[in-house]
Amino acid sequence: MNSLRVCNIIRSSLSKSDILVRGFATSNVVNENHKCKVLVVGGGAGGCSVAAKLSNKLGEGKVIILEPADKHYYQPMFTLIGGGIKTLNDSYRPMAKVLPALAKWLKDSAVKFEPENNAVYTANGDKIEYDFLLVAVGLQLNYDKIPGLVEALSIPKGKVCSNYSPKYVDRTFEALKAFKSGNAIFTYPNSPVKCPGAPQKILYIAEHYLRNSKKRQNANVTYNSSLPVIFGVKHYADQLWKIVEKRNINVNLRTNLIEVLPEKNQAVFQNLDKPEEKFTTDYEFLHVTPPMSAPDALSACKDLVTDTGFVNVDKDTLQHLNYSNVFAIGDCSASPNSKTAASVAAQSKVVSKNMIAVMNGVRPGQVFDGYASCPLVTGYNTCILAEFDYSLTPLETFPIDQSKERISMFYMKKDIMPPLYWHLLLNGLWNGPGFARKLMHFKL
């Protein structure tokens, strides 16, 4: 019996979860050995966009994309799904249709990174050797870090919901429709999150829904956030405080959800400034933003990441500080920008051009300014378009005050941004609104 057959027999006796959990133990059993010029780990917005740019530049077969999912979700739409404005079917495309045709798709996930050997090992036991690596694995949703939360989310037609996963997002509007009276609570965790404005967006949409459905007078609407501010950019935070005051929404800062008691319909919170202070409150509706982190396989590679588990890159060039052939894009990067899809668009040009420069033996010259955009949907027809840079200074595209609620910004978020994402960003054709901003703010 040859060694390859023995390996296959061993693998077939293990469940998928066994392989993932034991990734480092099985990573030395190699079924196939792949080699490529560029390995892109992750087929999300950042990975797909840069892979499209690089494969067009380098030619067919030079780029491998390592991505296990069958579906590619446009995650910024999840807030609208939770509010009943869009459907889950609107939010995804088959992965095979969005990944660049000139790149090779390896349908698998990374379980071990070996940057010192220019190699990544996969859950199925393959080894991929690369000349250059782009890490684009996004964030990991840690629902299990809050005791009782997974159990609460498994209750059919339950009162606990979360927009952050396609597995749970449909529960939000169902719970809103079922709500009659009592406490409607929305949370923001004590961790990094993708799209930091999203926990508030569903708060405002839900409050608007309760008004429209004549249930608002029976609802006590509360936003419990672990952050010390309602929003990180004062220009927009000032307007958001006016909105919550006008709409009688309770806001508790530095307040973190630490447990859900689904059998009692209760939630336990902690005062982060005084950790010994905890309180329990009843809920009739509870929207939970889960704690998030870099994926376990990435954070386990101490040579690649910071102490917090994110890829240790230069914030300007997005090149790794120790491995010159490694770059990162999007939510998994330690770059201190807000983690949004708009940031990915701006980063994609920087990353692709800097990777090509390094391939050609040139010092990377493109600089990322920390651009992020957060369309803060405040109801069923209004939105504040927040745009800012590393310094949390507004970096607005339009020659108007974008801190004000506008119908035009709502319909841009709802109807214009999705096709821009599918047809331009994922195909490597959209680098953010920088050029448009220069035109609109042109001065003689």
C-alpha positions in Angstrom: 0.0 0.0 0.0 1.6 3.3 -1.1 2.0 6.2 1.3 -0.5 8.4 -0.5 -3.2 5.8 -0.1 -2.3 5.5 3.6 -2.7 9.2 4.0 -6.1 9.2 2.4 -7.3 6.4 4.6 -6.2 8.3 7.7 -7.9 11.4 6.5 -11.1 9.7 5.7 -11.3 8.4 9.3 -11.2 11.9 10.7 -14.2 14.2 10.6 -13.9 17.7 9.1 -13.9 19.2 12.6 -11.1 16.9 13.7 -8.9 18.1 10.8 -9.6 21.7 11.7 -8.9 21.3 15.4 -5.8 19.2 14.8 -4.6 21.4 11.9 -1.1 21.6 13.1 -0.8 17.9 13.7 -2.1 16.9 10.3 -0.5 19.8 8.3 2.7 17.7 7.8 0.6 15.0 6.0 0.6 16.6 2.5 -1.8 15.3 -0.1 -0.9 17.8 -2.8 1.8 20.4 -3.1 0.8 23.6 -5.0 3.2 26.4 -6.1 2.3 29.9 -7.2 3.6 33.4 -7.7 1.0 34.9 -5.4 -1.2 33.1 -2.8 -4.3 35.0 -1.7 -5.7 33.5 1.5 -9.4 34.6 1.6 -11.9 35.2 -1.1 -13.8 38.1 0.5 -13.8 41.7 -0.8 -10.1 42.3 -0.3 -8.8 39.0 -1.5 -11.1 39.0 -4.6 -10.3 42.5 -5.6 -6.5 42.3 -5.3 -6.5 38.8 -6.9 -8.3 40.3 -9.9 -5.8 43.1 -10.2 -2.8 40.8 -9.8 -4.0 38.0 -12.1 -4.8 40.5 -14.8 -1.2 41.8 -14.5 0.6 38.5 -14.0 -1.4 36.3 -16.3 -3.3 33.0 -15.9 -2.3 30.5 -13.3 0.1 32.8 -11.3 -2.4 33.5 -8.5 -4.0 31.0 -6.2 -7.0 32.0 -4.0 -7.5 29.8 -1.0 -11.2 30.1 0.1 -13.5 27.4 1.5 -16.9 29.0 1.0 -19.4 28.3 -1.7 -21.1 31.7 -1.4 -19.7 35.3 -1.4 -21.8 37.6 0.7 -22.0 41.3 0.4 -21.9 41.8 4.2 -22.8 45.5 4.2 -26.3 44.4 3.1 -26.9 42.4 6.3 -28.2 45.5 8.2 -30.8 46.1 5.5 -31.8 42.4 5.6 -32.3 42.7 9.4 -34.6 45.6 8.9 -36.7 43.9 6.2 -35.4 46.2 3.4 -33.5 43.5 1.5 -33.5 39.7 1.5 -30.7 37.2 2.2 -30.9 36.1 -1.5 -30.1 39.6 -2.5 -26.8 39.5 -0.6 -24.8 36.7 -2.2 -23.4 35.3 -5.4 -21.8 31.9 -6.0 -18.1 32.1 -5.1 -17.2 30.6 -8.5 -18.8 33.5 -10.3 -17.1 36.3 -8.4 -13.5 35.1 -8.2 -11.3 36.2 -11.1 -11.2 33.8 -14.0 -7.4 34.0 -14.4 -6.8 32.9 -10.8 -6.9 29.3 -9.6 -9.5 28.7 -6.8 -8.5 26.2 -4.2 -11.6 25.4 -2.2 -10.1 24.9 1.2 -9.1 26.8 4.3 -5.7 27.6 5.9 -4.8 25.9 9.1 -1.2 26.8 9.4 1.0 29.6 8.1 4.8 29.2 7.7 6.1 32.5 6.5 9.7 31.5 7.2 9.2 28.8 4.6 6.9 30.7 2.3 4.2 28.0 2.8 0.6 27.6 4.0 -1.0 24.3 4.9 -4.7 23.6 4.4 -7.4 21.7 6.3 -7.5 19.0 3.6 -3.8 18.4 4.0 -2.4 20.3 1.1 0.7 22.5 1.1 0.9 25.7 -0.9 4.3 27.3 -1.6 4.3 30.9 -2.7 6.6 33.7 -3.7 4.2 36.4 -2.3 1.4 36.1 0.2 -1.7 38.3 0.7 -3.6 37.6 3.9 -7.2 38.5 3.5 -9.0 36.2 5.9 -11.3 38.8 7.6 -12.6 38.4 11.1 -13.9 35.5 13.1 -17.3 35.7 14.8 -17.1 34.4 18.3 -20.7 33.9 19.3 -19.6 31.1 21.7 -17.6 33.6 23.8 -20.8 34.9 25.4 -22.4 32.1 27.5 -25.9 31.3 26.5 -25.8 33.2 23.2 -25.5 30.3 20.8 -28.3 28.5 22.7 -30.5 31.6 22.5 -29.9 32.0 18.7 -30.9 28.3 18.2 -34.4 28.9 19.6 -36.9 28.9 16.7 -38.7 32.3 16.3 -36.7 33.5 19.3 -36.2 36.9 20.8 -32.4 37.0 20.3 -31.0 37.9 16.9 -27.8 39.0 15.2 -27.2 40.6 11.8 -23.6 39.6 11.5 -24.0 36.1 10.2 -26.0 34.8 7.3 -27.0 32.0 9.6 -28.9 34.4 11.9 -29.6 37.6 10.0 -33.2 36.6 9.0 -34.0 36.2 12.7 -33.8 40.0 13.2 -36.8 41.1 11.2 -38.8 38.1 12.4 -38.1 39.1 16.0 -39.0 42.7 15.2 -42.4 41.7 13.8 -43.1 39.5 16.8 -42.2 42.2 19.3 -45.1 43.7 21.2 -43.8 45.5 24.3 -40.9 45.6 26.7 -37.1 46.1 26.4 -35.5 46.2 22.9 -31.8 46.0 23.5 -28.9 46.4 21.1 -25.2 45.6 21.9 -21.7 46.5 20.8 -19.0 44.0 22.1 -15.7 44.7 23.8 -13.6 43.6 20.8 -12.8 44.8 17.3 -15.8 44.6 14.9 -16.3 44.7 11.2 -18.2 47.9 10.3 -18.3 49.5 13.7 -21.4 51.5 12.7 -23.5 48.4 12.0 -24.6 47.8 15.6 -26.2 51.3 15.6 -27.7 51.0 12.1 -30.0 48.2 13.1 -30.8 50.2 16.3 -32.1 53.1 14.3 -33.9 51.0 11.7 -35.6 48.9 14.4 -36.7 52.0 16.3 -38.2 53.4 13.1 -40.0 50.1 12.5 -41.5 50.2 15.9 -42.8 53.7 15.3 -44.2 52.7 11.9 -45.9 49.7 13.4 -47.4 51.7 16.3 -45.4 49.7 18.9 -42.9 52.4 19.9 -44.9 53.7 22.9 -44.7 50.2 24.4 -40.9 49.8 23.8 -37.9 50.8 25.9 -35.1 51.0 23.3 -31.6 50.7 24.6 -28.1 50.7 23.1 -25.4 49.1 25.3 -22.0 49.8 23.9 -18.6 48.8 25.3 -17.1 51.9 23.7 -16.5 55.2 25.6 -18.1 57.2 22.7 -21.2 56.7 20.6 -19.0 57.0 17.4 -15.3 57.5 17.0 -15.5 60.7 14.8 -16.9 63.7 16.8 -18.2 65.3 13.6 -20.7 62.5 13.3 -21.0 61.6 16.9 -22.5 65.0 17.7 -25.3 64.4 15.2 -25.9 60.8 16.5 -26.4 62.1 20.0 -29.1 64.5 18.7 -30.8 61.5 17.0 -30.9 59.3 20.1 -32.1 62.2 22.3 -34.8 63.1 19.8 -36.0 59.5 19.5 -35.8 58.7 23.2 -33.2 56.0 22.8 -31.2 55.1 26.0 -27.5 54.8 25.4 -25.2 53.2 28.0 -21.5 53.5 27.2 -18.8 51.1 28.5 -21.5 48.5 29.0 -20.6 45.0 27.8 -22.9 42.0 27.3 -21.3 39.0 29.1 -24.1 36.4 29.3 -27.5 35.6 27.9 -30.1 33.6 29.9 -32.5 32.5 27.2 -34.7 30.4 29.5 -35.5 33.7 31.5 -35.2 36.1 28.5 -32.5 38.0 30.4 -29.2 39.5 29.6 -26.2 40.1 31.9 -24.1 43.2 31.4 -20.8 44.5 32.9 -19.6 48.0 33.6 -16.2 48.0 31.9 -15.0 50.9 34.0 -16.0 49.1 37.2 -15.8 45.4 36.3 -17.2 44.3 39.6 -20.5 46.0 38.7 -22.8 43.7 36.8 -26.5 43.9 36.2 -29.2 41.7 34.7 -32.1 43.0 32.6 -35.1 41.4 30.9 -35.5 41.6 27.2 -38.3 41.1 24.6 -35.9 41.7 21.8 -32.1 41.4 21.9 -29.8 42.2 19.0 -26.3 41.0 19.7 -23.1 42.0 17.9 -20.8 39.1 18.7 -17.2 39.5 19.9 -14.8 39.2 17.0 -11.1 38.4 16.5 -8.6 37.4 13.9 -9.1 33.7 12.8 -7.5 31.2 15.1 -5.1 29.8 12.4 -3.8 33.3 11.7 -3.4 34.4 15.3 -1.6 31.2 16.1 1.3 32.2 13.8 3.1 34.5 16.1 5.7 35.5 13.5 2.9 37.0 11.3 0.8 38.8 13.9 0.8 41.4 16.6 0.0 40.5 20.2 -3.7 41.0 19.4 -3.6 38.4 16.5 -3.7 40.8 13.5 -1.2 40.8 10.7 1.7 43.0 11.6 1.8 45.4 8.7 3.1 48.9 8.1 0.0 51.1 8.2 1.0 53.1 5.2 2.2 50.4 2.7 0.3 47.4 4.2 3.5 45.4 3.8 4.5 43.1 6.7 7.1 44.6 9.0 9.3 41.4 9.0 8.4 39.5 5.8 8.8 41.8 2.8 6.9 39.3 0.5 3.8 39.3 2.8 0.9 41.9 2.7 -2.5 42.0 4.3 -5.8 43.7 3.4 -9.0 44.3 5.2 -10.2 43.3 8.6 -7.4 40.9 9.5 -4.8 43.6 9.2 -3.4 45.4 12.2 -3.7 48.7 10.3 -5.5 51.0 12.7 -8.3 52.1 10.3 -11.9 51.3 10.8 -12.8 47.8 9.4 -15.2 48.5 6.5 -15.7 47.4 2.9 -14.9 51.0 1.8 -11.4 50.7 3.5 -10.8 47.5 1.5 -11.6 49.4 -1.8 -9.0 52.1 -0.9 -6.5 49.5 0.3 -6.8 47.3 -2.8 -5.0 49.8 -5.0 -2.2 50.4 -2.4 -1.7 46.6 -1.8 -1.7 45.6 -5.5 0.7 48.3 -6.6 3.0 47.8 -3.7 3.1 44.0 -4.3 4.0 44.6 -7.9 6.7 47.0 -6.9 8.3 44.5 -4.5 8.1 41.8 -7.2 10.1 44.2 -9.5 12.6 44.9 -6.7 11.3 48.4 -6.1 10.5 49.9 -2.7 6.7 50.1 -2.2 5.6 53.7 -2.8 1.8 53.6 -2.5 0.4 55.0 0.8 -2.9 54.2 2.5 -4.4 57.2 4.3 -6.7 55.2 6.6 -9.8 56.0 4.6 -13.0 54.4 5.9 -16.6 55.0 5.1 -19.6 54.1 7.2 -23.1 54.8 5.8 -25.0 55.2 9.1 -28.5 54.2 8.1 -30.8 56.0 10.6 -34.1 54.6 9.4 -36.1 53.4 6.4 -35.2 56.4 4.2 -32.3 58.4 5.9 -28.6 57.9 6.2 -25.5 59.8 7.4 -22.5 59.1 5.2 -19.5 59.1 7.5 -16.1 59.2 5.8 -12.8 59.7 7.6 -9.1 58.9 7.7 -6.6 57.5 10.2 -6.7 60.7 12.3 -10.6 60.4 12.5 -10.8 63.6 10.5 -13.7 63.7 8.1 -12.7 62.9 4.5 -16.0 63.5 2.7 -16.6 62.9 -0.9 -19.5 65.2 -1.6 -19.4 69.1 -1.2 -22.1 69.0 1.4 -22.3 68.4 5.2 -22.4 64.6 5.3 -23.1 64.6 9.1 -26.8 65.4 8.3 -29.4 62.7 7.7 -30.2 62.5 4.0 -32.6 60.6 1.8 -30.1 60.6 -1.1 -27.4 58.9 1.0 -29.9 56.2 2.0 -30.7 55.3 -1.6 -27.0 55.4 -2.5 -26.4 52.9 0.3 -29.4 50.7 -0.7 -29.3 50.9 -4.5 -26.0 52.1 -5.8 -23.4 50.6 -3.5 -24.4 46.9 -4.1 -23.8 46.9 -7.9 -20.7 49.0 -7.4 -19.4 46.2 -5.1 -20.4 43.3 -7.4 -19.3 44.8 -10.8 -16.4 47.1 -9.9 -14.8 46.3 -6.6 -14.7 42.6 -6.9 -13.3 42.9 -10.4 -10.5 45.1 -9.3 -12.0 48.2 -11.0 -12.9 50.3 -7.9 -10.4 51.9 -5.6 -12.7 54.0 -3.6 -14.0 57.5 -4.1 -10.7 59.3 -3.9 -10.7 60.5 -7.5 -14.4 61.7 -7.3 -13.6 63.5 -4.1 -10.8 65.5 -5.8 -13.2 66.4 -8.6 -16.0 67.5 -6.3 -13.7 69.6 -4.1 -11.7 71.1 -7.0 -10.7 74.7 -6.5 -9.3 77.1 -9.0 
